[in-house]
Amino acid sequence: MREVIDGAIDRAHHAADLLLSNAVDVDPLWLVAGVLAHLAAQVVRIRGWWNILRVAYPAQAAGLRHRDVTVAYLAGSGINGLLPARAGDVVKYTILHRRLPGSRYSTLAATSLPETLFESALGAVLVVWMLARGFLPVPAAPGDLPGPDASTVVEHPVLAAASVAAAVLLTVVVLRWAGRRSRVLLDRLRQGLTILRRPRLFMTGVATWQALGRVIRLGSLACFLNAFGLPATVGTAVLVMAAQSGGRIVPIAPVSTGLRIVLLAYGLVEVTGRPVDPGAITVFTVGVSATLFVVMLAISVTIVARELGAHTPRGALRAARAVDVATPVAAPVAVQAGHAAVIRSTARAPGWLRAAARRDPPA
């Protein structure tokens, strides 16, 4: 944990040095506008996840507000930027679990799949667009690809053998555990994917909100481009969005940032038709990432302190585990009363949600 925090501090110091050395060229008004537009895009996008949850839990989610889901999402988002392995998702699902009595973490996690389908598809389209335009550098010949490196296995045979044995043992344990609980687990996962059985609901309740969020995010990127003195057009904003999607090909922060810089250095010259200073591209990429990292982390810390009473990432995870142990798994009265109670509990819900409740009674 200490190493992770130290690494985050080092990255923040490096980004701060770049920003301070070029602070005179940054327009604070455009920077603030970009941050606000980014937050607005997140709030709009989260409405799709809210609709997914209401279809998965038609009874429990009758009183679930969009604000509740937004708070949970933002709490985990900032922590994910600091801790590896998406540790912020634990906090996100914990806060959401408190808003949905009787919910299961496996079902909550499954709802993230339909929530990311549209985003992933659009990201893939943007990467293909960059490939078609020649903005994404790829090996031109088979010899350009790095060959396999077996030096670690040769130099450390005991460590390599122990790693393989541990992986095999872990696989056996997981398969045995999954064999005993597979049916129950599959039912819970299937519940989280309920909205995928209603394509029309998915398009109107999820994809449309995420598409609107993407449009707002384009505006946010245009504001950031203006803030750092780079050409701000629809084409350059789309290019930056595509570079962000392409940078996720390698999910390692330093490599991902470097790949984005390379993609923008390739693309901005082609899109604008004029030379662009590579230093300005570096400052823009690092500056936007650092600004959003600080803002999102501050929001996460504030939410976690209010919801879980924790003031550090480690305290947040500890509080999340404590809530998981202390919260009884008791279904609400509406679920116990059967399908009729589900329909009554959604009487004030939109028509598409009432239809989902009638078609998919809780087990």
Secondary structure, 3 states (H helix, E strand, C coil): CHHHHHHHHHHHHHHHHHHHHCHHHCCHHHHHHHHHHHHHHHHHHHHHHHHHHHHHCCCHHHHCCHHHHHHHHHHHHHHHCCCCCCCHHHHHHHHHHHHCCCCCHHHHHHCHHHHHHHHHHHHHHHHHHHHHHCCCCCCCCHHHCCCCCCHHHHHCHHHHHHHHHHHHHHHHHHHHHHHHHHHHHHHHHHHHCHHHHCHHHHHHHHHHHHHHHHHHHHHHHHHHHHHCCCCCCHHHHHHHHHHHHHHCCCCCHHHHHHHHHHHHHHHHHHHHCCCCCHHHHHHHHHHHHHHHHHHHHHHHHHHHHHHCCCCCHHHHHHHHHHHHHHCCCCCCHHHHCCHHHHHHHCCCCCHHHHHHHHHCCCC
